[in-house]
Amino acid sequence: MAIYLSKESKVLVQGMTGGEGMKHTRRMLAAGTNVVGGVNPRKAGRTVEFDVPEGADGTGGACVAVPVFGSVAEGMHATGADVTVVFVPPAFAKAAVLEAADAGIGLAVVITEGIPVHDSVAFTAYARRRGTRVVGPNCPGLISPGQSNAGIIPADIARPGRIGLVSKSGTLTYQLMHELRDIGFSTCVGIGGDPVVGTTHIDCLAAFQEDSDTDLIVLIGEIGGDAEERAAAYIREHVTKPVVGYIAGFTAPEGKTMGHAGAIVSGSTGTAQAKKEALEAAGVRVGGTPTETARLVLTLLEDRRRAA
């Protein structure tokens, strides 16, 4: 099992013929992702051949021909695609997501960073009304190891398992995946660190809670906003599975944006300490470092094994 993305997912790539799109489409194919087409109205009708290296699990290792469609709707009609990954410049990202939502696609993974906040507000709200889930923007995407990879997460740093991971930070997603690589993950979701994102910690917590093959949830947050405090309140009321957390930014100076556009502390709002305290009050065990967080996960899993 997995959330949002599985081996049955059929993936389009908007902006596939650009430099980043080409590079990461090749990596997604090597991970076993069923990439069924690219979208570029100026190159519609062409076919792009990818020399796909063999992945660590034996997938890939062949030349794969991927057709280019003129629109998301055309690609969905021809292939049955239900996921799109957006690799387009910030100025065109809003139009790309609106097009995907109008076509009725189920999931749009927006990798692009630097999108104006007012554009993100507009397309996330529009997609929600149209029934399209947006992951991102400014995110690494999501991966269900051994099944599918939509975005830029390295596929070779973790294997399938029973941990669910939701994170604001791309690099911390990778680190926790590597730290827990011998245990494995059901799905890892990088939701992005912008002030406005389409999928929240709470959305993923709810999905992992319902996933019968996820035993434990790892939540990675960072300074800025109140998303982690709201997640803590949700955990207290609705999540029965163990949750382990990590908050980045304890040493961040007040009033300075750190990396992500949403990672800024204003006065007493959005501090790492406040988030840590809120999570711990909800029963979440919070690590002081990524490595300590991984050790907490291992301890909880061992306690569950002994109790079974």
Long-range contacts (C-beta under 8 A, 24 or more apart in sequence): 1-186, 1-211, 1-212, 1-213, 1-214, 2-144, 2-147, 2-148, 2-186, 2-187, 2-211, 2-213, 3-144, 3-164, 3-186, 3-187, 3-189, 3-204, 3-207, 3-208, 3-211, 3-214, 4-107, 4-133, 4-135, 4-142, 4-187, 4-189, 4-207, 5-83, 5-107, 5-142, 5-143, 5-144, 5-147, 5-148, 5-150, 5-187, 6-144, 6-147, 6-148, 7-32, 7-34, 7-144, 7-146, 7-147, 7-148, 8-34, 9-33, 9-34, 9-82, 9-83, 9-107, 9-147, 9-148, 9-150, 10-34, 10-36, 10-79, 10-80, 10-81, 10-82, 10-83, 11-35, 11-36, 11-81, 11-83, 11-84, 11-85, 11-148, 11-150, 12-36, 12-37, 12-38, 12-39, 12-69, 12-72, 12-75, 12-76, 12-79, 12-81, 12-83, 12-84, 12-85, 12-105, 13-37, 13-38, 13-39, 13-84, 13-85, 13-87, 14-38, 14-39, 14-40, 14-72, 14-84, 14-85, 14-86, 14-87, 14-88, 14-96, 14-99, 14-100, 15-39, 15-40, 15-86, 15-87, 15-88, 15-96, 16-40, 16-48, 16-66, 16-68, 16-87, 17-43, 17-48, 17-68, 18-87, 18-88, 20-87, 20-111, 21-87, 22-48, 22-50, 24-85, 24-87, 24-111, 24-151, 24-152, 25-50, 25-66, 26-50, 26-51, 26-52, 26-53, 27-149, 27-152, 27-154, 27-155, 28-85, 28-149, 28-150, 28-151, 29-60, 29-64, 29-66, 30-54, 30-55, 30-59, 30-60, 30-155, 31-55, 31-59, 31-60, 31-143, 31-148, 31-149, 31-155, 32-57, 32-59, 32-60, 32-146, 32-147, 32-148, 32-149, 32-155, 33-148, 33-149, 33-150, 34-148, 35-64, 35-66, 36-66, 36-67, 36-75, 36-79, 36-80, 36-81, 37-66, 37-67, 37-68, 37-69, 37-75, 37-78, 37-79, 37-81, 38-66, 38-67, 38-68, 38-69, 38-75, 39-68, 39-69, 39-70, 39-71, 39-72, 39-75, 39-84, 40-68, 40-70, 41-70, 41-71, 43-68, 44-68, 44-69, 44-70, 44-71, 44-74, 45-70, 55-155, 55-156, 56-155, 56-156, 57-146, 71-99, 71-103, 72-99, 72-100, 72-102, 72-103, 72-105, 73-99, 73-102, 73-103, 73-104, 76-103, 76-104, 76-105, 81-105, 82-106, 82-107, 83-107, 83-108, 83-109, 83-150, 84-108, 84-109, 85-109, 85-111, 85-141, 85-150, 85-151, 86-110, 86-111, 86-112, 86-136, 86-137, 87-111, 87-112, 88-112, 90-114, 90-115, 90-116, 90-119, 93-119, 93-123, 93-137, 94-119, 94-120, 94-122, 94-123, 97-123, 97-124, 97-126, 97-127, 97-132, 97-134, 98-123, 98-126, 98-127, 100-127, 100-132, 101-126, 101-127, 101-130, 101-132, 102-130, 104-130, 104-131, 104-132, 105-132, 106-131, 106-132, 106-133, 107-132, 107-133, 107-135, 107-150, 108-132, 108-133, 108-134, 108-135, 108-198, 109-134, 109-135, 109-136, 109-139, 109-141, 109-142, 109-150, 109-151, 110-134, 110-135, 110-136, 110-137, 110-138, 110-139, 110-192, 110-198, 111-136, 111-137, 111-138, 111-139, 111-140, 111-141, 111-151, 111-152, 112-136, 112-137, 112-138, 113-137, 113-138, 113-194, 114-138, 115-194, 117-194, 117-195, 117-196, 117-261, 120-194, 120-195, 120-196, 120-197, 121-196, 124-196, 124-197, 124-198, 127-198, 128-198, 133-198, 133-199, 134-197, 134-198, 134-199, 135-189, 135-190, 135-191, 135-192, 135-197, 135-198, 135-199, 136-191, 136-192, 136-194, 136-197, 136-198, 136-199, 137-192, 137-194, 137-197, 137-198, 138-192, 138-193, 138-194, 138-260, 138-261, 139-170, 139-190, 139-191, 139-192, 139-193, 139-197, 140-170, 140-173, 140-174, 140-190, 141-190, 142-187, 142-188, 142-189, 142-190, 143-185, 143-187, 143-188, 144-185, 144-186, 144-187, 145-184, 145-185, 145-188, 151-190, 153-177, 153-188, 153-190, 157-181, 158-184, 158-185, 158-188, 159-184, 159-185, 160-184, 160-185, 160-186, 161-185, 161-186, 162-186, 162-213, 162-214, 162-215, 162-216, 163-214, 163-215, 163-216, 163-217, 163-218, 163-297, 164-188, 164-204, 164-207, 164-208, 164-211, 164-214, 164-216, 164-217, 164-218, 165-189, 165-217, 165-218, 165-220, 166-191, 166-201, 166-204, 166-205, 166-208, 166-217, 166-218, 166-219, 166-220, 167-191, 167-218, 167-219, 167-220, 167-221, 168-192, 168-193, 168-201, 168-220, 168-221, 168-222, 168-227, 168-248, 168-260, 168-262, 168-263, 169-193, 169-220, 169-222, 169-248, 169-259, 169-260, 172-220, 172-246, 172-248, 172-290, 173-220, 175-290, 176-218, 176-220, 176-246, 176-290, 176-293, 176-294, 179-290, 179-291, 179-293, 179-294, 180-218, 180-294, 180-297, 180-298, 183-297, 183-298, 183-301, 186-211, 186-213, 186-214, 187-211, 187-214, 192-260, 193-222, 193-224, 193-259, 193-260, 193-261, 193-262, 193-263, 194-260, 194-261, 194-262, 195-224, 195-225, 195-261, 195-262, 200-227, 200-230, 200-231, 201-227, 201-228, 201-230, 201-231, 201-234, 202-230, 202-231, 202-234, 205-231, 205-234, 205-235, 205-238, 205-239, 205-243, 206-234, 206-238, 208-241, 209-238, 209-239, 209-240, 209-241, 214-241, 215-241, 215-242, 215-301, 215-304, 216-241, 216-242, 216-243, 216-244, 216-297, 216-300, 216-301, 216-304, 217-241, 217-242, 217-243, 217-244, 218-243, 218-244, 218-245, 218-246, 218-293, 218-297, 219-243, 219-244, 219-245, 219-246, 219-279, 219-284, 220-245, 220-246, 220-247, 220-248, 221-245, 221-246, 221-247, 221-248, 221-275, 222-247, 222-248, 222-249, 222-258, 222-260, 222-263, 222-272, 223-247, 223-248, 223-249, 223-252, 223-258, 223-263, 223-264, 223-265, 223-270, 223-271, 223-272, 223-275, 224-249, 224-260, 224-262, 224-263, 224-264, 224-265, 224-270, 225-262, 225-270, 226-269, 226-270, 228-275, 228-278, 228-279, 229-274, 229-275, 229-278, 231-279, 232-275, 232-278, 232-279, 232-281, 232-282, 232-284, 233-278, 233-282, 235-279, 235-282, 235-283, 235-284, 236-281, 236-282, 236-283, 242-285, 242-300, 242-304, 243-279, 243-282, 243-283, 243-284, 243-285, 244-284, 244-285, 244-286, 244-287, 244-293, 244-296, 244-297, 244-300, 245-276, 245-279, 245-284, 245-285, 245-286, 245-287, 245-293, 246-286, 246-287, 246-289, 246-290, 246-293, 247-272, 247-275, 247-276, 247-279, 247-286, 248-272
